[in-house]
Amino acid sequence: MIGGKPIELKVDTNRRRTLYGLVRRRELSDLLRLNDVPDPLTHSPSRSLTTTPLQQLFVLNSPFMQQQADALVARLHREAPESDRARLELAYRLLVNRTASEKELELGLQFVKDSPTEAWSQYAQVLLGSNEFLFVD
Amino acid sequence: MNRIAKDHLPFNRRNLLRSVGGGFGMLSLAGLLQATESGRVQPHFAPKAKRVIFLFMNGGPFQCDLFDPKPDLNRFAGQKPAGTDLRTERPTGNLMGVPFKFARHGESGVEVSELLPHTAKCIDDICVLRSLYTDNPNHGPALFMMTSGSLTPSRPTLGAWLSYGLGTENDNLPGFVVLCPGRPVRFAELWSNGFLPGEHQGTYINHSQLDPKQMIPFLNNSKLSPEAQWKQLELMRELNAMHLQQNRAEPHLEARIRAMEVAYRMQLEASEAFDITREPASMRELYGKGDFANGCLLARRLAERGVRFTQVYYGNGQPWDTHSNHTASTRKLCQDIDQPIAALLTDLKQRGMLDDTLVVWGGEFGRTPTTENADGRDHNPWGFTMWMAGGGVRGGMTYGATDEFGFRSIEDKVHVHDLHATILHLMGFDHAKLTYRHAGRDYRLTDLYGRVVQEVIHG
């Protein structure tokens, strides 16, 4: 949808571009603030790029990441119900658009076998937090 | 990756600016690359202080109640002599007397009011600056001036400049921390990184809740044990390392791998650092009770652990802004701050940290000797008091003077820019040379102004 009212960034139903996010100048959203959103009070010629531990705390611990990981796991189970291996292969296809290497499949299988209940969610979070997924090439 | 954006250049921008700004010309590329590895920037000259604790009395305290005795104020109370009609935020009435007694303290004999008996015992370590002045009588602009050297917002703040210039001594904690048991007026604008990279912004902590998990966003994982998380981290490390093999030229990848390690350690270290319940009962008693006491104790813990700049706001909103009921409010406010201030200075001294920790105290402006609402005082940008202690500052002295009623600074005036220049100097920087290129020109904390007040510096 183009145009229209702004939407709260954090709301679950938000599927729109960040351009339409509601910005409170004095209370920037944590996610944006941690990731170098330019100061909304002034002009910015470009966005500075920083890499900070506080950003990684978000990746490791935020409810947002946990929810996204859970959603990914649900999708993998839905679309590749046959086996762990199939799910791993699908994950790589979806997230980084390539075939997983044998080594990567091995690592993944090992990880999810070690603790079956939460393991998939934790694994999904690792993939979502990995450099290959998060950095745009 | 074909095009390399300017931020991906393999040398550190700070080092580049530093070398050019320092007048030494361009260092060799190899030299710059070497400097980049550590990521640390050297101060311009040997610093006297390694860290700053700024005790911010938001709202503006009245100097003549505390550190600037004015007998004429009481002598002429109820009158409006010439020179007391300076324009402030609102119209004010006649002079209102000060019911608090002053006495000389310590070996230096500097005068302190009866409202601060504990602080008075530390006066020999304190340099009282009686001649501060700023450029605007309103909270917003004055707050911005005190925090960022400009009346308008969106400039980098003092803590951000120091973070940019020095980095942090402890990678596992944020380098610029802001403590407030609530939200000060203007909030995050007061610790903004402005146009400096986002990593230099202050980390805001509401310390009214003493549990560290409530203080730092996303500090802990609600679902995973540390062991489970460690396994995640190991997997992440392997995957990222394999990815790095194929993308060697990208500094951000390695930086993020490092940042992830630090984040993991930060969970533990910040959980420990921000937990004042780990302090012995004797320490808690020394500082006393209340949010400001806790803030000061926290500040000391952070200073011990290498946090470069900690700003402790006295309270939510602007509690020192006593437009009415001034005298009674001031008694209460001073009760809250007196013991913690003395505890902080004594504590730092006992740990051998006072010499290289600069403690600054003050608000965004002062208050008028003339009255508002018959029992209040208005904002006073013309003259107010701040003090500094430790970090290379000469204690047991006063600098500068206001007029006979304590309204306007008239002798050895110290503008906020001069204060900033002095703080930067103590931290090892020439304030005119700590710059950052933005919007086509070099910016600095002190803009085009600022004079280092040499007279208050040791040796």
Interface residues (C-beta under 8 A of the other chain):
Chain A: R26 E27 L28 D30 R33 L34 N35 D36 V37 D39 L41 T42 H43 S44 P45 S48 L49 T50 T51 T52 P53 L54 Q55 Q56 L57 F58 V59 L60 N61 S62 P63 Q66 K103 E104 L107 F111 D114 S115 E118 Q122 Y123 Q125 V126 L127 G129 S130 N131 E132 L134 F135 D137
Chain B: M1 A5 D7 P153 S154 D171 N172 P174 R186 F187 A188 E189 S192 N193 G194 F195 L196 P197 G198 E199 Q201 T203 I216 P217 F218 L219 N220 N221 S222 K223 L224 A228 Q229 K231 Q232 L235 M236 E238 L239 N240 M242 H243 L244 E250 H252 L253 A255 R256 I257 A259 M260 V262 A263 Y264 M266 Q267 A439
